Each structure stands twice: as C-alpha cells, then as structure tokens.
Amino acid sequence: MTEKPDESKPDAIKPDTITSDTAPLSQPMSQPAPLRRGWTTGACATAATKSALTALITGTFPDPVTITLPKGQQPAFSLTYESLGDGYASAGIVKDAGDDPDVTHGATIISTVQPLAPGSGIRFAAGDGVGMVTLAGLPVGVGEPAINPVPRTMMEEVVNEICSEYGLPADVEITISIPGGDAIALKTWNPRLGIVGGLSVLGTTGIVQPFSCSAWIHSIHRGIDVARAAGLNHVLGATGSTSETAAQKIYNLPDIALLDMGDFAGGLLKYLRRHPVERLTIAGGFAKLVKLAQGAMDLHSSRSQVDMEFLADIIPAADMNNELKQRIQSANTALEVLQMTQELNIDITPIIARMACEAAKGTLRDAEVSVDIIVVDRKGSILARYP
C-alpha cells in the first residue's frame, strides 16, 4: 500500500482508500467515490505511547509522530492531547476510522507512561474507558487489561527502540485510556464477552478496512473472474491474513488466486456456484469455521454467533460427560471450548473442518468445485485439514 501525504498537513499521512466497487472485466463503469481506510485503536495507542515516552525522556512530544505498522506502512499521527508532569507523560490521538462505521471513530486514545523500578520490564494497565478481561477464551488472560496481543507487541517494540536509543532500561508502565469508552463499549460485544468497564484496544495490521458489504463481495467476484480468465484451477479464500499465510505455506498459489474472503463465505461460494473453478481451499480461524460448519454464510460477529450447544453436540459420545457438557454450554467463546477440549486430548478441529466442508459444498450445490478446509490457530499453526 502506498501512503499519500495530506497536502493540507505535509507531515501527516492520510488513511489509504479502497474503491467502493469494482467494474466487471467485460464492461467499463464510472469510478465511484473511494472509501477511506482508517487506523485501529492499537495503532493510535502505539503512536501515543511513542510520543509520550519520548517526551518523558526528552521533555518534547513528537507531533506528528510516525510509527511502523506490522506490514511496514509508516503512518503519522497528530496529537490532540499532551501532558508532562513529575514522573509521567501522556499523549492523546483522536482515532480516525476512515469510512468504516466504527463505534470508536472520533474517540481519543491516550497513553500515559511512567518509569518502573529496574527489572520490572514493560507492563500494561487499563485507564479510564479501557476494559478488563473477566472471562476465559479471549486472546489475553483473565485479570488483564483488554489490550490485544498485536497492539501490545507494537507498543513493546516502540518502548524497546526508544529506551535503547537513549541507553535506558525498558522498565515502563503503559496505561491506555479512552475517555467515554465505558459508554461506547455498551454498543459492542464486550459486555457479553466478559470485558468489563470499557473498550478493547484492537488491531492486527493497524489499519481499519472500510466496511462495505457490496464493495467487498464485488471484490471477491472480480477476483474469481480474474483467476478464471488466467486459467487458474485453484483459488484460496481466507478469513484473514494469518490463515491465508498458513495456507500459502502449503500451496504457494499466485497472488491472483488469493481471494480476500473475510467474513463473506456466502458471497464467495454463491459466485463460484455460477462461475466454478476446479478447486477451492477455505482457510480460517477456529471460531469462523465453527460458524461455517453451523451453516452460517456471513461470519461477522454482528451477524452470526457460535452456538455452544452445537459444539457440545459434536463431542464424541465416548468423551462426553455431564460436567464437560455444562462447561461447554456455559463457555464464553469458541476459543475457550477449543482450549478445554485440547486439555482433555479431545480434538474437535477435524470434525469442524469436515462439517465446514459439507456446508460449503451444500452452498455450491452441483457446481463442479472440490473443496478443502484448513483450520488455523491465532499463531498461524494448522489445527486440521479436510479432506
């Protein structure tokens, strides 16, 4: 992705854009207005942390402040809040979610850094408007601030880099605050997931893709058109970059065979039903593929949910007992069920892969498309393949 400088603010970088539709290969069409990409809360928190820590050491806040995202992009963020006092520094950035209808768009993400005793390392704390994790099954543990692993890593890298530059130990507490986040969180799934008191700090790439169902589905369709036109007989639809990377280690397909399916399994499968290719691989995380196995064709969290009764029902009878069934029925997330079954040496991932494959074939109907499924964990390891 090429970042474009904002001409009205030369040192800042605008969110990139994605067209809201793509013309079919066979007929031209006027260019629609572009949709702007935005920045995740994790990216904003990282930039705020970098500016605050620099100010704590030097007395000066970098503004705008530039960070490096996981895929190498280097956006710059302008500060809207700064405070420097005895033993602390705080910097704030207003989140720009681009044209995505993100409930956190316009929220201020504040990072406050304070030095810790030597040997303490880097610690994270939840400030005003950031939630605490109270239930198992989430990417961070119970009792931890709801700051996801990738944003934590991004902030840790920034702290280590700056402390190394100034010859200081990386012993820092980072407190992330989102004023008003407790009220905003009521519009999210956080309360149901056991994240109490505020929002989560999220993001895996640092970039918010504008949510346009029609644009995304049209992009999938055009991707299939391109693959067919190139004579490819194998395409890959992945729910995200982690699962795509895992599948690519097996198949090493050309770029035009990679379909950014995201949550739109139905959009992919229904188009392939009318415009088939010989082979389709679907790769995704456990929870997403549980939904597909249940028969859901839209895998977004706001439009389909994991059914714990469904997961309880697929446990082999020889492994099931009343205690396990109750634990599964009361589980908070699919990840929690996966972890508890793994601890008991019960592998349900091949069952999910098989049922997801059957659901996909059901949507494809009589189309001559062979389907295989790859279930991938959060670290990119393959949990199951079917067939």
C-alpha positions as CSV (number, residue, x, y, z in Angstrom):
1,M,0.0,0.0,0.0
2,T,1.3,3.4,-0.9
3,E,0.6,6.1,1.7
4,K,-0.3,9.5,0.4
5,P,0.7,12.7,2.2
6,D,-2.2,15.0,3.2
7,E,-1.4,18.2,1.2
8,S,-3.0,20.3,3.9
9,K,-0.7,18.8,6.5
10,P,2.6,17.8,4.9
11,D,3.9,15.8,7.8
12,A,0.8,13.7,8.3
13,I,-0.4,10.7,6.3
14,K,-4.0,10.1,5.3
15,P,-5.7,6.8,5.6
16,D,-5.5,5.0,2.3
17,T,-8.5,4.4,0.1
18,I,-10.3,1.5,-1.4
19,T,-12.8,1.8,-4.2
20,S,-16.4,1.2,-3.2
21,D,-17.0,-1.1,-6.2
22,T,-15.0,-2.7,-9.0
23,A,-16.2,-2.9,-12.6
24,P,-16.7,-6.3,-14.2
25,L,-13.9,-7.1,-16.6
26,S,-16.3,-7.1,-19.6
27,Q,-17.7,-3.6,-19.2
28,P,-16.4,-0.3,-18.1
29,M,-18.1,1.7,-15.3
30,S,-17.6,5.1,-13.8
31,Q,-15.3,5.3,-10.8
32,P,-17.3,5.5,-7.5
33,A,-16.3,7.6,-4.6
34,P,-13.4,5.9,-2.7
35,L,-13.8,4.7,0.8
36,R,-11.0,5.8,3.2
37,R,-9.2,3.3,5.3
38,G,-8.6,4.3,8.9
39,W,-6.4,3.4,11.9
40,T,-7.1,0.9,14.6
41,T,-7.1,1.7,18.3
42,G,-3.9,-0.3,18.6
43,A,-2.1,1.9,16.1
44,C,-3.3,5.1,17.8
45,A,-2.2,3.7,21.2
46,T,1.2,2.8,19.8
47,A,1.7,6.3,18.3
48,A,0.6,7.9,21.6
49,T,2.9,5.7,23.5
50,K,5.9,6.7,21.3
51,S,5.2,10.4,21.7
52,A,4.6,10.2,25.5
53,L,7.7,8.1,26.2
54,T,9.9,10.4,24.0
55,A,8.5,13.4,26.0
56,L,9.2,11.6,29.3
57,I,12.8,11.3,28.3
58,T,13.5,14.5,26.4
59,G,10.7,16.9,27.5
60,T,9.4,17.3,24.0
61,F,6.4,15.5,22.3
62,P,7.0,14.5,18.7
63,D,4.0,15.8,16.8
64,P,3.1,14.4,14.3
65,V,4.5,11.0,15.5
66,T,5.3,8.3,13.0
67,I,5.1,4.5,13.7
68,T,5.8,1.4,11.7
69,L,2.8,-1.0,11.3
70,P,3.2,-4.8,11.2
71,K,3.2,-4.8,7.4
72,G,5.7,-2.0,7.1
73,Q,3.4,1.1,6.5
74,Q,4.6,4.2,8.3
75,P,1.6,6.5,9.1
76,A,2.0,9.7,11.0
77,F,-0.5,10.8,13.7
78,S,-1.2,14.3,15.1
79,L,-1.6,14.7,18.8
80,T,-4.7,16.2,20.3
81,Y,-3.6,15.9,23.9
82,E,-0.4,16.1,25.8
83,S,0.6,16.4,29.5
84,L,4.0,16.2,31.1
85,G,4.5,16.1,34.8
86,D,6.6,14.7,37.6
87,G,7.3,11.1,36.6
88,Y,4.8,10.7,33.8
89,A,3.9,11.8,30.3
90,S,0.6,11.5,28.5
91,A,-0.2,11.9,24.8
92,G,-3.6,11.5,23.0
93,I,-4.7,10.9,19.5
94,V,-8.2,11.0,18.0
95,K,-9.0,7.8,16.2
96,D,-9.9,8.2,12.5
97,A,-11.6,5.0,11.3
98,G,-11.9,6.3,7.8
99,D,-15.2,5.5,6.2
100,D,-15.8,2.5,8.4
101,P,-18.9,2.7,10.7
102,D,-16.6,2.0,13.7
103,V,-18.1,3.0,17.1
104,T,-14.7,4.1,18.2
105,H,-14.3,6.6,15.4
106,G,-13.6,10.0,16.9
107,A,-12.6,8.6,20.3
108,T,-9.4,9.9,22.0
109,I,-6.8,7.2,22.7
110,I,-4.5,8.4,25.5
111,S,-1.3,6.7,26.5
112,T,0.4,7.6,29.9
113,V,3.9,6.2,30.5
114,Q,5.6,6.1,33.8
115,P,9.0,4.6,34.8
116,L,9.1,1.4,36.9
117,A,11.8,0.0,39.2
118,P,14.7,-1.6,37.4
119,G,14.0,-5.1,36.2
120,S,10.2,-4.6,36.1
121,G,10.0,-4.7,32.3
122,I,7.0,-3.4,30.4
123,R,3.6,-3.5,32.0
124,F,0.2,-2.6,30.7
125,A,-2.7,-1.0,32.6
126,A,-6.3,-0.1,31.8
127,G,-7.1,3.5,32.3
128,D,-10.5,5.2,32.0
129,G,-12.6,3.6,29.3
130,V,-10.5,0.6,28.7
131,G,-12.0,-2.8,29.8
132,M,-10.6,-5.6,31.9
133,V,-10.9,-9.2,30.9
134,T,-13.1,-11.3,33.3
135,L,-13.8,-14.4,31.3
136,A,-11.6,-17.0,29.7
137,G,-11.4,-17.6,25.9
138,L,-10.0,-14.2,24.8
139,P,-6.6,-13.5,23.4
140,V,-5.4,-12.0,26.8
141,G,-5.8,-13.6,30.2
142,V,-8.4,-13.0,32.9
143,G,-7.4,-10.1,35.0
144,E,-5.5,-8.4,32.2
145,P,-6.4,-5.1,30.6
146,A,-8.2,-5.7,27.3
147,I,-5.2,-4.7,25.1
148,N,-4.8,-7.4,22.4
149,P,-1.5,-9.1,21.6
150,V,-0.6,-7.3,18.4
151,P,-1.1,-3.8,19.9
152,R,1.0,-4.9,23.0
153,T,3.8,-6.1,20.7
154,M,3.7,-2.8,18.8
155,M,4.0,-0.8,22.0
156,E,6.7,-3.0,23.4
157,E,8.7,-2.6,20.2
158,V,8.4,1.2,20.4
159,V,9.4,1.3,24.1
160,N,12.4,-1.0,23.5
161,E,13.5,1.0,20.5
162,I,13.3,4.4,22.3
163,C,14.9,3.1,25.5
164,S,17.7,1.5,23.5
165,E,18.3,4.8,21.7
166,Y,18.8,6.7,24.9
167,G,20.6,3.9,26.8
168,L,17.8,3.4,29.3
169,P,16.3,0.2,30.6
170,A,12.9,-0.7,29.2
171,D,11.1,-0.6,32.6
172,V,7.9,1.2,31.8
173,E,4.2,1.1,32.7
174,I,1.9,1.9,29.8
175,T,-1.7,3.0,30.8
176,I,-4.1,3.3,27.9
177,S,-7.3,5.4,28.4
178,I,-10.2,6.1,26.1
179,P,-12.4,8.7,27.8
180,G,-16.0,7.7,27.4
181,G,-15.0,4.2,26.4
182,D,-17.3,2.6,29.0
183,A,-20.3,4.1,27.3
184,I,-19.1,3.3,23.8
185,A,-18.4,-0.3,24.9
186,L,-22.1,-0.9,25.6
187,K,-22.6,-0.7,21.8
188,T,-20.1,-3.6,21.3
189,W,-20.0,-7.3,22.2
190,N,-17.6,-6.5,25.1
191,P,-20.1,-6.9,27.9
192,R,-21.2,-10.3,26.6
193,L,-17.6,-11.4,26.2
194,G,-16.8,-10.5,29.8
195,I,-14.8,-7.4,29.0
196,V,-15.9,-5.1,31.8
197,G,-15.5,-1.3,32.2
198,G,-14.7,-0.2,28.7
199,L,-13.4,-0.9,25.2
200,S,-10.7,-3.2,23.9
201,V,-7.5,-2.0,22.2
202,L,-7.6,-3.9,19.0
203,G,-5.9,-4.4,15.6
204,T,-3.7,-6.9,13.8
205,T,-2.5,-4.8,10.9
206,G,-3.0,-1.3,12.4
207,I,-5.4,-0.4,9.5
208,V,-9.2,-0.3,9.6
209,Q,-10.6,-1.5,6.3
210,P,-13.8,0.4,5.4
211,F,-16.8,-1.9,5.9
212,S,-18.8,-2.1,2.7
213,C,-20.5,-5.4,2.1
214,S,-21.3,-4.8,-1.5
215,A,-17.7,-3.5,-2.2
216,W,-16.1,-6.5,-0.5
217,I,-18.4,-9.0,-2.2
218,H,-17.8,-7.4,-5.6
219,S,-14.1,-7.6,-5.0
220,I,-14.4,-11.3,-4.3
221,H,-16.4,-11.7,-7.5
222,R,-13.8,-9.8,-9.5
223,G,-11.1,-11.9,-8.0
224,I,-12.8,-15.0,-9.2
225,D,-13.2,-13.5,-12.6
226,V,-9.5,-12.7,-12.9
227,A,-8.5,-16.2,-11.7
228,R,-10.8,-17.9,-14.2
229,A,-9.6,-15.6,-17.0
230,A,-6.0,-16.5,-16.2
231,G,-6.9,-20.2,-16.4
232,L,-6.2,-21.0,-12.8
233,N,-7.8,-24.1,-11.4
234,H,-7.2,-23.5,-7.7
235,V,-8.2,-20.5,-5.6
236,L,-7.9,-19.7,-1.9
237,G,-10.5,-17.9,0.2
238,A,-9.2,-16.9,3.7
239,T,-10.9,-15.2,6.6
240,G,-7.8,-13.2,7.4
241,S,-4.1,-12.7,6.7
242,T,-3.0,-15.3,9.3
243,S,-5.0,-18.1,7.8
244,E,-4.0,-17.0,4.2
245,T,-0.3,-17.1,5.1
246,A,-0.7,-20.6,6.7
247,A,-2.4,-22.0,3.6
248,Q,0.1,-20.3,1.3
249,K,2.9,-22.2,3.0
250,I,1.2,-25.4,1.7
251,Y,0.1,-24.3,-1.8
252,N,2.2,-21.2,-2.8
253,L,-0.5,-20.0,-5.1
254,P,-0.1,-17.0,-7.3
255,D,-1.4,-13.7,-5.9
256,I,-4.4,-13.6,-8.2
257,A,-5.6,-17.0,-6.7
258,L,-5.9,-15.4,-3.3
259,L,-9.4,-14.2,-2.6
260,D,-9.9,-11.9,0.4
261,M,-13.0,-13.7,1.5
262,G,-13.1,-12.2,5.0
263,D,-16.5,-12.9,6.6
264,F,-18.3,-13.3,3.3
265,A,-18.2,-17.1,2.7
266,G,-21.6,-16.9,1.1
267,G,-20.5,-14.2,-1.3
268,L,-17.6,-16.4,-2.4
269,L,-19.5,-19.7,-2.6
270,K,-22.6,-18.5,-4.4
271,Y,-20.5,-16.8,-7.1
272,L,-18.4,-20.0,-7.5
273,R,-21.7,-21.9,-7.9
274,R,-22.3,-19.9,-11.1
275,H,-18.7,-19.4,-12.1
276,P,-16.8,-22.5,-10.9
277,V,-13.1,-23.3,-10.7
278,E,-11.8,-26.8,-10.2
279,R,-10.7,-26.4,-6.6
280,L,-11.4,-24.1,-3.7
281,T,-9.5,-24.0,-0.4
282,I,-11.1,-22.2,2.5
283,A,-8.7,-21.3,5.4
284,G,-9.8,-19.7,8.6
285,G,-9.6,-19.5,12.4
286,F,-11.4,-22.0,14.5
287,A,-14.3,-19.7,15.5
288,K,-15.0,-18.5,12.0
289,L,-15.1,-22.1,10.7
290,V,-17.3,-23.2,13.5
291,K,-19.9,-20.7,12.2
292,L,-19.4,-22.0,8.7
293,A,-19.9,-25.6,10.0
294,Q,-23.1,-24.4,11.6
295,G,-24.3,-23.3,8.2
296,A,-23.6,-19.5,8.6
297,M,-22.5,-17.8,5.4
298,D,-21.8,-14.4,6.9
299,L,-19.1,-15.0,9.6
300,H,-19.1,-11.5,11.0
301,S,-19.6,-11.3,14.8
302,S,-22.5,-9.0,14.5
303,R,-24.4,-11.3,12.1
304,S,-23.6,-14.8,13.3
305,Q,-22.7,-16.3,16.6
306,V,-21.0,-19.6,17.7
307,D,-23.6,-22.0,19.1
308,M,-22.2,-23.7,22.2
309,E,-24.9,-26.3,22.0
310,F,-23.7,-27.1,18.5
311,L,-20.1,-27.6,19.9
312,A,-21.4,-29.7,22.8
313,D,-23.2,-31.9,20.3
314,I,-20.2,-32.7,18.2
315,I,-18.1,-34.1,21.0
316,P,-17.8,-37.9,20.5
317,A,-20.0,-39.7,22.9
318,A,-17.1,-41.6,24.4
319,D,-15.5,-38.3,25.5
320,M,-18.7,-36.6,26.7
321,N,-19.9,-36.4,30.3
322,N,-22.3,-34.0,32.1
323,E,-19.6,-31.9,33.5
324,L,-17.9,-31.3,30.2
325,K,-21.3,-30.6,28.5
326,Q,-22.1,-27.9,31.1
327,R,-18.7,-26.3,30.8
328,I,-19.1,-26.1,27.0
329,Q,-22.7,-24.8,27.3
330,S,-21.5,-22.0,29.6
331,A,-18.3,-21.2,27.7
332,N,-17.7,-17.6,26.7
333,T,-16.1,-18.1,23.3
334,A,-15.3,-20.8,20.8
335,L,-11.6,-20.4,21.7
336,E,-12.4,-21.4,25.3
337,V,-14.1,-24.6,24.1
338,L,-11.2,-25.3,21.9
339,Q,-8.7,-24.9,24.8
340,M,-10.8,-27.0,27.2
341,T,-11.1,-29.9,24.7
342,Q,-7.4,-29.7,23.9
343,E,-6.6,-30.0,27.6
344,L,-8.7,-33.2,27.7
345,N,-7.0,-34.5,24.5
346,I,-10.2,-34.2,22.6
347,D,-9.6,-33.0,19.0
348,I,-12.7,-31.4,17.6
349,T,-11.0,-29.5,14.8
350,P,-11.2,-32.3,12.2
351,I,-14.9,-32.5,12.9
352,I,-15.3,-28.8,12.4
353,A,-13.2,-29.0,9.2
354,R,-15.4,-31.8,7.8
355,M,-18.7,-30.0,8.7
356,A,-17.4,-26.7,7.3
357,C,-16.6,-28.5,4.1
358,E,-20.0,-30.1,3.9
359,A,-21.7,-26.7,4.5
360,A,-19.6,-25.2,1.7
361,K,-20.5,-28.0,-0.7
362,G,-24.1,-27.5,0.2
363,T,-24.0,-23.9,-0.9
364,L,-22.1,-24.8,-4.0
365,R,-24.8,-27.4,-4.8
366,D,-24.0,-29.2,-8.0
367,A,-21.1,-26.9,-9.1
368,E,-18.0,-28.9,-10.1
369,V,-15.8,-27.4,-7.4
370,S,-13.8,-29.6,-5.0
371,V,-13.4,-28.0,-1.5
372,D,-10.9,-28.5,1.2
373,I,-10.8,-26.7,4.6
374,I,-7.8,-25.6,6.7
375,V,-8.4,-24.7,10.3
376,V,-5.7,-22.3,11.6
377,D,-5.0,-21.0,15.1
378,R,-4.1,-17.4,16.1
379,K,-0.4,-18.1,15.7
380,G,-0.8,-19.5,12.2
381,S,-0.4,-23.1,13.1
382,I,-2.6,-25.6,11.2
383,L,-5.0,-27.4,13.5
384,A,-6.8,-29.5,11.0
385,R,-7.3,-30.1,7.2
386,Y,-10.2,-31.8,5.5
387,P,-10.1,-33.9,3.4
